Amino acid sequence: DGGITQSPKYLFRKEGQNVTLSCEQNLNHDAMYWYRQDPGQGLRLIYYSQIVNDFQKGDIAEGYSVSREKKESFPLTVTSAQKNPTAFYLCASSISANTGNTIYFGEGSWLTVV
Amino acid sequence: DAKTTQPNSMESNEEEPVHLPCNHSTISGTDYIHWYRQLPSQGPEYVIHGLTSNVNNRMASLAIAEDRKSSTLILHRATLRDAAVYYCILRDVSNSGYALNFGKGTSLLVTP
């Protein structure tokens, strides 16, 4: 089935550690996105990529890093510089960054700092 | 940035129509109006989108005001599975490129 796969679904991180969240899509989409959602809040954009080997910072990029070496993959690394990383992380993609295109979301990854 | 304003919560009875309002008074001429919904602990799901004309699909209808400063998502017959947070979003191409900017949305409660 075509779609977006995020892994792991649940992840625990010790303070001071970097962790990487995986996002893979087989929809042949050019654009990919990472969002963060805190309990009871809306989504906030971390990073987005309009094409391979290109990505741009969103509203809350500090403490995060991404790469886009392949069209189908857009991993997110939560670094130790992110002071409050416990949240629900959502990866998404769209055919292109055109404003009329639908954005498709993965099922999300829960990250908890212990 | 073009922003949207939605009620925090709404309630509906099962099998009755639901009208979810959204105000976007600063919308620009090229902004599309998108609606998504999200169930607990899941990723958001696309519902519908439009630019100027009213739109219908199998999930819902979107009514857009003539001046485009407001829109309404219409669920024709609410079911218990429609209970979710509904987000009204404008595609913002200024500070965040072409990504969607989500607010808190409207939490829809559907009662039997």
Interface residues (C-beta under 8 A of the other chain):
Chain A: I4 A31 Y33 Y35 G40 Q41 G42 L43 R44 L45 Y48 Q50 Q56 G58 D59 F88 L90 A92 A97 N98 T99 G100 T102 I103 Y104 F105 G106 E107 G108 W110
Chain B: T30 D31 Y32 H34 Y36 S41 Q42 G43 P44 E45 Y46 H49 L51 Y87 R91 V93 N95 S96 G97 Y98 A99 L100 N101 F102 G103 K104 G105
